[in-house]
């Protein structure tokens, strides 16, 4: 049989190993939790990046379409300021003629 002293010595030896085990266990669990949070954040950032990239492409397409429309309107504005276009509109839609010309209306 073991003496009481031997039992106490054995318990003392077990305690440090138990506390070291628990310390390592909690450090390991903490590391796993931190890594999981980092990975989760990484995945969220990747999803947000993909969404922002898609939005960027859509906005670039819209910008290009608006630039084309602006150029077309700019050209139309320049054409509308020309004498030839003004004369065409006056003759075609307003039935106007130049001095000395006669307007013939067909029925």
C-alpha positions as CSV (number, residue, x, y, z in Angstrom):
1,X,0.0,0.0,0.0
2,X,1.0,3.5,-0.6
3,X,1.6,5.9,2.1
4,X,-0.3,9.1,2.4
5,X,2.9,11.0,1.5
6,X,3.3,9.1,-1.8
7,X,-0.4,9.8,-2.6
8,X,0.2,13.6,-2.0
9,X,3.3,13.5,-4.1
10,X,1.5,11.9,-6.9
11,X,-1.3,14.4,-6.7
12,X,1.2,17.3,-6.8
13,X,2.8,15.8,-9.9
14,X,-0.6,15.4,-11.6
15,X,-1.7,19.0,-10.9
16,X,0.9,20.7,-13.0
17,X,0.4,18.4,-15.9
18,X,-3.4,19.0,-15.6
19,X,-3.0,22.8,-15.5
20,X,-0.5,22.7,-18.4
21,X,-3.0,20.6,-20.4
22,X,-5.8,22.9,-19.6
23,X,-3.7,25.9,-20.6
24,X,-2.7,24.3,-23.9
25,X,-6.3,23.3,-24.5
26,X,-7.6,26.8,-24.0
27,X,-4.8,28.3,-26.1
28,X,-5.6,25.8,-28.9
29,X,-9.4,26.5,-28.7
30,X,-8.6,30.3,-28.8
31,X,-6.4,29.9,-31.8
32,X,-9.1,27.9,-33.6
33,X,-11.7,30.5,-32.8
34,X,-9.4,33.3,-34.0
35,X,-8.6,31.5,-37.2
36,X,-12.3,30.8,-37.8
37,X,-13.1,34.5,-37.4
38,X,-10.2,35.5,-39.7
39,X,-11.4,33.0,-42.3
40,X,-15.0,34.2,-42.0
41,X,-13.9,37.9,-42.4
42,X,-11.8,36.9,-45.4
43,X,-14.8,35.2,-47.1
44,X,-17.0,38.3,-46.4
45,X,-14.4,40.5,-47.9
46,X,-14.2,38.4,-51.0
47,X,-17.9,38.4,-51.4
48,X,-18.0,42.2,-51.0
49,X,-15.1,42.6,-53.5
50,X,-17.0,40.5,-56.1
51,X,-20.1,42.6,-55.5
52,X,-18.2,45.8,-55.9
53,X,-16.4,44.6,-59.0
54,X,-19.8,43.8,-60.6
55,X,-21.1,47.2,-59.6
56,X,-18.0,48.8,-61.1
57,X,-18.4,47.1,-64.4
58,X,-22.1,48.1,-64.5
59,X,-21.2,51.7,-63.8
60,X,-18.4,51.7,-66.4
61,X,-20.9,50.4,-69.0
62,X,-23.4,53.1,-68.0
63,X,-20.7,55.7,-68.2
64,X,-19.7,54.6,-71.7
65,X,-23.3,54.6,-72.8
66,X,-23.8,58.1,-71.4
67,X,-20.6,59.4,-73.1
68,X,-21.9,58.0,-76.4
69,X,-25.3,59.7,-75.9
70,X,-23.6,62.9,-75.0
71,X,-21.5,62.9,-78.2
72,X,-24.6,62.2,-80.2
73,X,-26.5,65.1,-78.6
74,X,-23.5,67.3,-79.0
75,X,-23.3,66.5,-82.7
76,X,-27.1,67.1,-83.0
77,X,-26.7,70.4,-81.2
78,X,-23.9,71.5,-83.6
79,X,-26.0,70.4,-86.6
80,X,-29.1,72.2,-85.3
81,X,-27.1,75.4,-85.2
82,X,-26.1,75.1,-88.8
83,X,-27.9,77.2,-91.4
84,X,-28.6,74.2,-93.7
85,X,-30.5,72.4,-90.9
86,X,-32.4,75.5,-89.9
87,X,-33.4,76.0,-93.6
88,X,-34.4,72.4,-93.9
89,X,-36.7,72.6,-90.8
90,X,-38.2,75.9,-92.0
91,X,-39.0,74.5,-95.5
92,X,-40.1,71.0,-94.5
93,X,-42.1,71.6,-91.4
94,X,-43.0,75.3,-91.3
95,X,-43.7,75.8,-95.1
96,X,-41.4,78.8,-95.3
97,X,-39.6,80.0,-98.5
98,X,-36.9,82.4,-99.2
99,X,-37.7,85.9,-100.5
100,X,-38.4,85.6,-104.3
101,X,-39.5,81.9,-104.1
102,X,-43.0,80.7,-104.4
103,X,-44.6,78.0,-102.4
104,X,-46.8,75.5,-104.3
105,X,-49.2,73.5,-102.2
106,X,-50.6,70.3,-103.6
107,X,-53.9,69.0,-102.5
